[in-house]
Amino acid sequence: MTTVEIEYCVPCGFLSRAEDVQHALLTSFGEELDAVTLETGDRGVFIVRADGDVVFDKQQDEYDVDEIVRSVRERL
């Protein structure tokens, strides 16, 4: 089973993005995931990790919920 962590910048207002990704992952994979957790951060961070491996980083990737879901699917 896979654990997904979504680290997001609180001062930047990225909570809604983090919740959108969390909802999409839970809707798509449900029981295939151990957990989808939200972790607060700062300095513009928005990173999604699956079992500790970065599958999305705002600094390197274009924000796309569907692409994030596909990246997590590859880890399942």
PyMOL commands that set and color helices and strands:
alter all, ss='L'
color gray80, all
select helices_A, chain A and resi 15-32+65-73
alter helices_A, ss='H'
color red, helices_A
select strands_A, chain A and resi 2-9+33-41+46-50+53-57
alter strands_A, ss='S'
color yellow, strands_A
deselect
rebuild
show_as cartoon
